[in-house]
């Protein structure tokens, strides 16, 4: 796969506690990022925004790595074009 067809992604696990109780976790989660690096704090903010979460307490980012990867979904062609 040619590098120009790849995008930077962050691959990570996370644990999120909610301020009103409960929490969620994810393993092997991927998000697109603009460059080859992202801080844990910026990633936590991005994750909360991307998932549209409210009343978030503590966020723990675990096993973070940056990967180059192309999209796995097929591009949908607009038949009206």
Buried (B, 14 or more C-beta within 10 A) or exposed (E): EEEEEEBBBBBBBBBBBBEEEEEEEBEEBEBEBEEEEBEBEEBBBBBBEEBEEEEBEEBEBEEBEBEEBEEEEEEEEEEEE
